[in-house]
Amino acid sequence: MGALTKGRYLSVMGLLLLVYCTVSVICKGATGDAQPDALPSVQGTLPHFIQEPEDAYIVKSNPIKLRCRAAPALQIFFKCNGEWVHQNEHISQEYKDLNTGLKVREVMINVSRQQVEDFHGPEDYWCLCVAWSHLGTSKSRKATVRIAYLRKNFEQDPQGKEVPINGMIVLHCRPPEGVPVAEVEWLKNEEPVSSLTDDNIDTRADHNLIINEARLSDSGNYSCLASNIVAKRRSATATVIVFVNGGWSLWTEWSPCNVPCGRGVQKRSRTCTNPAPLNGGAFCEGMSVQKITCNALCPIDGGWDEWSEWTVCSSQCEKQRSRGCNSPAPRHRGKTCEGNSEATENCTDGLCTQSMDSSNDVALYSGLGAGIIAVAILVVAVMLYRKNHSEYGVDVIDSSALTGGFQSFNFKTTRQGNPLLLNSSMQPDLTVGRTYSTPLCFQDSADKELFDPLPDIKVKVQSSFMVSLGVAERAEFHAKAPAETFPRDLSRDYCGSVDRRKKGLLTLNGPLSTSKEQLRTTGVFGHPGGRLVVPNTGVSLLVPHGAVAENMSWEMYMVINQGEASVQTLEGCEILLGPEVTYGPPGLDLFCPVAMTIAHCAEMDAENWNIQLKRRTQDSKWEDVMSVEDESTSCYCLMDSASCHLLLDQPGSYALVGEPLTQAAVKRLKLAVFGSMEASSMSYSLRVYCVDDTPHAFQGVVAAEKIRGGQLLEEPKMLPFRANTFSLQVSIQDVPQFLWSIKPFTTCQEFSFPQVWCSNQQPLHCAFSLERYSPATAQLSCKISVRQVKGHEQILQVYTAVAETEKDSVPFFMQTDCTITSQTGPKAFKIPLSIRQRICATFDTANAKGKDWQLLAQKLHLDRNLGYFAKQRSPSAVILSLWEARHQDTADLDSLASALEEIGKIHSKISPKEQDEPESDFNHIEAGGLCGTGKLTSHKTEDAAPEYTG
């Protein structure tokens, strides 16, 4: 039956029913025989709906049920979209309401998904109920039927934010389209967030999440959960990081002056803990330590005034006089005067008191006179005895009698050969000091000589016996050293004498002679970066990858200044700890700082040294850049035991300068002994050098000896030289007296303290001339003792063949690969570029779990002066450049791999749900990129990696 036929049928049936009801009412009214159980209140009552159909949603393919309930009702039919629903599709039931006694009729129909989808009307699919009674019909409300759904994609996902503490956090969320409209719920770390339990949180009707004042506990992973009767949808995760910028604590009180007397240092410090930077917050800017000089008042011992006049003779026949302890009075913990402040004397020549027996006086004075005469005779006899014995060469005896004894000389027949040693089959004595192990490499001999020959130093010497008694005069040198002695007050007399010495002699640079020649190296660097090295000097420059813009290149140079152009005097007690280095060109424009390495000769101790980095200005003056103990955002200085690593943004001339704060300050000296035959085939010359312990300074010594034709006779050794103002003594000992002779009074020579302390990279040397009795003597064995008075001592053991035919049997130089001065591209770096880029990408991004560049710096032991890294475009890249400069002499990446492995272990404890994609990359870097290889063999894949530009 068609829809039209069906509709007509229902209309006819309804009309017939209405006619039937009307006739029935009329008939009953006419006859008047109403039945007792008839429905009450039927007359005048229209059907009343007890239950009307409600809006419904079809979920998936499940049909829905629409219900109607009315009383009194003879019939109820559904009408959907203006059409009657067929009677066969209705499910009806009838019952009596016990309370009202009325008959209640209930009708239900099913609506399927297909019916709703087939309907194409101007509005949603709808249905209503029509109920009939004796008096007429009633219609129910329209109930709509819709197909429920929920789209997959959110119209707007929440975005991650980094918010300072107490700032406002607003996360936006627009749920997917759906029927019915989806309800929104916020989750933080998988837990629901509710504004009912937290007044600081506001979840509004527009589905946004607002946190009025951010707290550290608000950091986490937020997501938006949308749901309706069909499904639930979850948005992308938004990471919220609440960070705290660091703030300085209050300054501590100034520390006491670090010396009990004289010029010292006071410090005060503050920490970046008020608050400490958290979750990638900015580090505090400024210095964490401040230093000022202080002058501790030295004790002044008291001194007696002049005696007063004698008093008048008293009745006891005595006169008195007194004196005061006021010239000067004791101050600042000084000692009081020793002795009596009053004196009493008889004023009547013994008339008032019992006199002493005159015979006793004569005996007493006679005994005293005889004793004085005996002592004088003994002193004269001892002096004559010493003079007679010194004429026969007292100073060539075995010096063990003067120094308390040395170890006997032992011949050792096996050792690793050193090409610089004349007789490389002998084992050096390793029990007395550190040996020299750095390879020595030089420029080709055809190049212009870097250093002029050292002039012999004219020395006034004395016998070793006199030196051992401590009565010898100080040596005289051609150098214009002051002739005064040096008191033990470092802050007053020492600095003054050093100042006077510098005015006449010392310059900020000048390794050996007045030659204007400079050690210079150049290279052309582009975007891949590279490294410049001045061979055999401990000086290098690293240009990081990405420092130079793409499609650009710079011709860069590095110079060790040692000519007249670099002559400058230093201030106060400052000395040069390493060579003065210039890099350029001026106007160099780079994206990130370069890393410069300079060797130094200081024993690092912040309590004893004040070490400054200085830069030369355009008017050839020197300005302070920073103290190595302070923190700065303009420069970074890392001091190792033998080298200083600098991160520099500005080209120019730099020098490392040290000022001793106490007498415990130590600088390292390198000691070496060279030998050669003199013009006479019977004479042999030993030359002992004392030079600052830097490769650059020692290179000057070896270059000069190359000209002289000298041979290195013993491994160079290191001597700690203290700033205690005591001199340095060099003596020759244990010379075989029956084979060799040495000029009298030349066995011990001395350098004054300012000559050694203020040598400023200039070598000092002294010479011993020996003569053999017979041409058959082919070997020389002896000891060279180098010691600082009241300081350390070092022994150089000499055992060498001196026959003229053996002079050139061992080559003085061994050419190695040390002449390489410039490397560019990947081969100049330890860390492959692809690994470097992945490390930077991992650690440069702040992370709520704390895995950022600060942790990388901590694990690489570079966690001081973090404010400098914080201002860089890529802190991780600068940290890796500093690591490259610090480990340029090592052959593997063990320390970096170990640090990354340790960081990986820390973050492996995070649950798998929290591990995001960058951590997976990080684990690959740690496990496969470094630990698995340990060698620089992966450069082939670098071209395919994206380039990092700073």
Secondary structure as the mmCIF struct_conf table of DSSP 4:
data_model
#
loop_
_struct_conf.conf_type_id
_struct_conf.id
_struct_conf.beg_label_comp_id
_struct_conf.beg_label_asym_id
_struct_conf.beg_label_seq_id
_struct_conf.end_label_comp_id
_struct_conf.end_label_asym_id
_struct_conf.end_label_seq_id
HELX_RH_AL_P HELX_RH_AL_P1 ALA A 3 THR A 31
TURN_TY1_P TURN_TY1_P1 PRO A 36 ASP A 37
BEND BEND1 ALA A 38 ALA A 38
HELX_LH_PP_P HELX_LH_PP_P1 LEU A 39 LEU A 39
TURN_TY1_P TURN_TY1_P2 PRO A 40 SER A 41
TURN_TY1_P TURN_TY1_P3 GLN A 43 GLY A 44
STRN STRN1 HIS A 48 GLN A 51
STRN STRN2 ALA A 56 ILE A 58
TURN_TY1_P TURN_TY1_P4 LYS A 60 SER A 61
STRN STRN3 ILE A 64 ALA A 71
BEND BEND2 PRO A 72 PRO A 72
BEND BEND3 LEU A 74 LEU A 74
STRN STRN4 GLN A 75 CYS A 80
TURN_TY1_P TURN_TY1_P5 ASN A 81 GLY A 82
STRN STRN5 GLU A 83 TRP A 84
HELX_LH_PP_P HELX_LH_PP_P2 VAL A 85 HIS A 86
HELX_RH_3T_P HELX_RH_3T_P1 GLN A 87 GLU A 89
STRN STRN6 ILE A 91 LYS A 96
TURN_TY1_P TURN_TY1_P6 LEU A 98 THR A 100
STRN STRN7 LYS A 103 VAL A 111
HELX_RH_AL_P HELX_RH_AL_P2 ARG A 113 ASP A 118
BEND BEND4 PRO A 122 GLU A 123
STRN STRN8 TYR A 125 TRP A 132
BEND BEND5 HIS A 134 LEU A 135
STRN STRN9 THR A 137 LYS A 139
STRN STRN10 ALA A 143 ILE A 147
STRN STRN11 TYR A 149 LEU A 150
BEND BEND6 LYS A 152 ASN A 153
BEND BEND7 GLU A 155 GLU A 155
STRN STRN12 GLN A 156 GLN A 156
STRN STRN13 LYS A 161 PRO A 164
TURN_TY1_P TURN_TY1_P7 ILE A 165 ASN A 166
STRN STRN14 ILE A 169 LEU A 171
STRN STRN15 ARG A 174 ARG A 174
HELX_LH_PP_P HELX_LH_PP_P3 PRO A 175 GLU A 177
STRN STRN16 GLY A 178 VAL A 179
BEND BEND8 PRO A 180 PRO A 180
HELX_LH_PP_P HELX_LH_PP_P4 VAL A 181 ALA A 182
STRN STRN17 GLU A 183 LYS A 188
TURN_TY1_P TURN_TY1_P8 ASN A 189 GLU A 190
STRN STRN18 GLU A 191 VAL A 193
BEND BEND9 SER A 195 THR A 197
TURN_TY1_P TURN_TY1_P9 ASP A 199 ASN A 200
STRN STRN19 ILE A 201 THR A 203
TURN_TY1_P TURN_TY1_P10 ALA A 205 ASP A 206
BEND BEND10 HIS A 207 HIS A 207
STRN STRN20 LEU A 209 ILE A 211
BEND BEND11 ASN A 212 GLU A 213
HELX_RH_3T_P HELX_RH_3T_P2 LEU A 216 ASP A 218
STRN STRN21 GLY A 220 SER A 227
BEND BEND12 ILE A 229 VAL A 230
STRN STRN22 LYS A 232 ARG A 234
STRN STRN23 ALA A 238 PHE A 243
STRN STRN24 VAL A 244 VAL A 244
HELX_LH_PP_P HELX_LH_PP_P5 LEU A 250 CYS A 257
BEND BEND13 ASN A 258 CYS A 261
STRN STRN25 GLY A 262 SER A 269
BEND BEND14 CYS A 272 CYS A 272
TURN_TY1_P TURN_TY1_P11 ASN A 274 PRO A 275
HELX_LH_PP_P HELX_LH_PP_P6 ALA A 276 PRO A 277
STRN STRN26 LEU A 278 LEU A 278
TURN_TY1_P TURN_TY1_P12 ASN A 279 GLY A 280
HELX_LH_PP_P HELX_LH_PP_P7 GLY A 281 GLU A 285
BEND BEND15 GLY A 286 GLY A 286
BEND BEND16 SER A 288 SER A 288
STRN STRN27 VAL A 289 ALA A 296
HELX_LH_PP_P HELX_LH_PP_P8 LEU A 297 PRO A 299
STRN STRN28 ILE A 300 ILE A 300
HELX_LH_PP_P HELX_LH_PP_P9 GLU A 306 CYS A 313
TURN_TY1_P TURN_TY1_P13 SER A 315 GLN A 316
BEND BEND17 CYS A 317 CYS A 317
STRN STRN29 GLU A 318 SER A 322
BEND BEND18 CYS A 325 CYS A 325
TURN_TY1_P TURN_TY1_P14 SER A 327 PRO A 328
HELX_LH_PP_P HELX_LH_PP_P10 ALA A 329 PRO A 330
STRN STRN30 ARG A 331 ARG A 331
TURN_TY1_P TURN_TY1_P15 HIS A 332 ARG A 333
HELX_LH_PP_P HELX_LH_PP_P11 GLY A 334 GLU A 338
BEND BEND19 GLY A 339 GLY A 339
BEND BEND20 SER A 341 SER A 341
STRN STRN31 GLU A 342 ASN A 346
BEND BEND21 CYS A 347 THR A 348
TURN_TY1_P TURN_TY1_P16 ASP A 349 GLY A 350
BEND BEND22 LEU A 351 THR A 353
HELX_LH_PP_P HELX_LH_PP_P12 GLN A 354 ASP A 357
HELX_RH_AL_P HELX_RH_AL_P3 SER A 358 SER A 390
TURN_TY1_P TURN_TY1_P17 GLU A 391 GLY A 393
HELX_RH_3T_P HELX_RH_3T_P3 VAL A 394 VAL A 396
BEND BEND23 ILE A 397 ILE A 397
TURN_TY1_P TURN_TY1_P18 SER A 399 SER A 399
HELX_RH_AL_P HELX_RH_AL_P4 SER A 400 THR A 403
TURN_TY1_P TURN_TY1_P19 GLY A 404 GLY A 404
HELX_LH_PP_P HELX_LH_PP_P13 GLN A 407 PHE A 409
TURN_TY1_P TURN_TY1_P20 PRO A 419 LEU A 420
STRN STRN32 LEU A 421 LEU A 421
BEND BEND24 LEU A 422 ASN A 423
TURN_TY1_P TURN_TY1_P21 SER A 424 SER A 425
BEND BEND25 MET A 426 MET A 426
HELX_LH_PP_P HELX_LH_PP_P14 GLN A 427 PRO A 428
TURN_TY1_P TURN_TY1_P22 LEU A 430 THR A 431
BEND BEND26 VAL A 432 GLY A 433
HELX_LH_PP_P HELX_LH_PP_P15 ARG A 434 ARG A 434
STRN STRN33 THR A 435 THR A 435
HELX_LH_PP_P HELX_LH_PP_P16 TYR A 436 TYR A 436
BEND BEND27 THR A 438 THR A 438
TURN_TY1_P TURN_TY1_P23 SER A 445 ALA A 446
BEND BEND28 ASP A 447 ASP A 447
HELX_LH_PP_P HELX_LH_PP_P17 LYS A 448 GLU A 449
BEND BEND29 LEU A 450 PHE A 451
HELX_LH_PP_P HELX_LH_PP_P18 ASP A 452 LYS A 458
STRN STRN34 GLN A 462 GLN A 462
HELX_RH_AL_P HELX_RH_AL_P5 SER A 464 LEU A 469
TURN_TY1_P TURN_TY1_P24 GLY A 470 GLY A 470
HELX_LH_PP_P HELX_LH_PP_P19 ALA A 472 ALA A 475
BEND BEND30 HIS A 478 ALA A 479
BEND BEND31 GLU A 484 GLU A 484
BEND BEND32 ARG A 488 ARG A 488
HELX_RH_PI_P HELX_RH_PI_P1 LEU A 490 TYR A 494
HELX_RH_AL_P HELX_RH_AL_P6 CYS A 495 GLY A 504
TURN_TY1_P TURN_TY1_P25 LEU A 505 LEU A 505
BEND BEND33 LEU A 508 LEU A 508
BEND BEND34 PRO A 511 SER A 513
STRN STRN35 LEU A 519 PHE A 525
TURN_TY1_P TURN_TY1_P26 HIS A 527 PRO A 528
STRN STRN36 GLY A 530 VAL A 534
TURN_TY1_P TURN_TY1_P27 PRO A 535 GLY A 538
STRN STRN37 VAL A 539 VAL A 543
TURN_TY1_P TURN_TY1_P28 HIS A 545 GLY A 546
BEND BEND35 ALA A 547 VAL A 548
HELX_LH_PP_P HELX_LH_PP_P20 ALA A 549 ALA A 549
TURN_TY1_P TURN_TY1_P29 GLU A 550 ASN A 551
STRN STRN38 TRP A 554 ILE A 560
BEND BEND36 GLY A 563 GLY A 563
HELX_RH_3T_P HELX_RH_3T_P4 GLU A 564 SER A 566
HELX_LH_PP_P HELX_LH_PP_P21 THR A 569 GLU A 571
TURN_TY1_P TURN_TY1_P30 GLY A 572 CYS A 573
STRN STRN39 ILE A 575 LEU A 576
BEND BEND37 GLY A 578 GLY A 578
STRN STRN40 VAL A 581 GLY A 584
TURN_TY1_P TURN_TY1_P31 PRO A 586 GLY A 587
BEND BEND38 PHE A 591 CYS A 592
STRN STRN41 VAL A 594 ALA A 599
STRN STRN42 ALA A 602 ALA A 602
TURN_TY1_P TURN_TY1_P32 ALA A 606 ASN A 608
STRN STRN43 TRP A 609 ARG A 616
TURN_TY1_P TURN_TY1_P33 GLN A 618 ASP A 619
BEND BEND39 SER A 620 SER A 620
STRN STRN44 TRP A 622 SER A 627
TURN_TY1_P TURN_TY1_P34 VAL A 628 GLU A 629
BEND BEND40 ASP A 630 ASP A 630
BEND BEND41 THR A 633 SER A 634
STRN STRN45 TYR A 636 MET A 639
BEND BEND42 SER A 641 ALA A 642
STRN STRN46 SER A 643 LEU A 648
BEND BEND43 ASP A 649 GLN A 650
STRN STRN47 GLY A 652 PRO A 660
BEND BEND44 LEU A 661 THR A 662
TURN_TY1_P TURN_TY1_P35 GLN A 663 ALA A 664
STRN STRN48 VAL A 666 MET A 677
BEND BEND45 ALA A 679 SER A 680
TURN_TY1_P TURN_TY1_P36 SER A 681 MET A 682
STRN STRN49 SER A 683 ASP A 692
BEND BEND46 ASP A 693 THR A 694
HELX_RH_AL_P HELX_RH_AL_P7 PRO A 695 ARG A 708
TURN_TY1_P TURN_TY1_P37 GLY A 709 GLY A 709
STRN STRN50 GLN A 711 LEU A 712
BEND BEND47 GLU A 714 GLU A 714
STRN STRN51 LYS A 717 ARG A 722
BEND BEND48 ALA A 723 THR A 725
STRN STRN52 LEU A 728 GLN A 733
TURN_TY1_P TURN_TY1_P38 GLN A 737 LEU A 739
STRN STRN53 TRP A 740 ILE A 742
TURN_TY1_P TURN_TY1_P39 PRO A 744 PHE A 745
BEND BEND49 THR A 747 THR A 747
STRN STRN54 CYS A 748 PHE A 751
HELX_RH_AL_P HELX_RH_AL_P8 PHE A 753 TRP A 757
TURN_TY1_P TURN_TY1_P40 CYS A 758 CYS A 758
TURN_TY1_P TURN_TY1_P41 ASN A 760 GLN A 761
STRN STRN55 LEU A 764 ARG A 772
BEND BEND50 TYR A 773 TYR A 773
TURN_TY1_P TURN_TY1_P42 PRO A 775 ALA A 776
STRN STRN56 GLN A 779 GLN A 788
TURN_TY1_P TURN_TY1_P43 VAL A 789 LYS A 790
BEND BEND51 GLY A 791 GLY A 791
STRN STRN57 GLU A 793 ALA A 801
HELX_RH_3T_P HELX_RH_3T_P5 GLU A 804 GLU A 806
TURN_TY1_P TURN_TY1_P44 LYS A 807 ASP A 808
BEND BEND52 SER A 809 VAL A 810
BEND BEND53 PHE A 812 PHE A 812
HELX_RH_3T_P HELX_RH_3T_P6 ASP A 817 THR A 819
STRN STRN58 SER A 822 THR A 824
BEND BEND54 GLY A 825 GLY A 825
HELX_RH_3T_P HELX_RH_3T_P7 PRO A 826 ALA A 828
BEND BEND55 LYS A 830 ILE A 831
HELX_RH_AL_P HELX_RH_AL_P9 LEU A 833 PHE A 843
BEND BEND56 ASP A 844 THR A 845
TURN_TY1_P TURN_TY1_P45 ALA A 848 LYS A 849
BEND BEND57 GLY A 850 GLY A 850
BEND BEND58 ASP A 852 ASP A 852
HELX_RH_AL_P HELX_RH_AL_P10 TRP A 853 LYS A 859
TURN_TY1_P TURN_TY1_P46 LEU A 860 HIS A 861
BEND BEND59 ARG A 864 ASN A 865
HELX_RH_AL_P HELX_RH_AL_P11 LEU A 866 ALA A 870
TURN_TY1_P TURN_TY1_P47 LYS A 871 LYS A 871
BEND BEND60 GLN A 872 ARG A 873
HELX_RH_AL_P HELX_RH_AL_P12 PRO A 875 ARG A 886
TURN_TY1_P TURN_TY1_P48 HIS A 887 ASP A 889
BEND BEND61 ALA A 891 ASP A 892
HELX_RH_AL_P HELX_RH_AL_P13 ASP A 894 HIS A 907
TURN_TY1_P TURN_TY1_P49 SER A 908 LYS A 909
BEND BEND62 ILE A 910 ILE A 910
HELX_RH_3T_P HELX_RH_3T_P8 PRO A 912 GLU A 914
HELX_RH_AL_P HELX_RH_AL_P14 GLU A 917 HIS A 924
HELX_RH_PI_P HELX_RH_PI_P2 ILE A 925 LEU A 930
TURN_TY1_P TURN_TY1_P50 CYS A 931 THR A 933
BEND BEND63 LYS A 935 LEU A 936
HELX_RH_3T_P HELX_RH_3T_P9 HIS A 939 ALA A 944
BEND BEND64 ALA A 945 ALA A 945
HELX_LH_PP_P HELX_LH_PP_P22 PRO A 946 GLU A 947
#
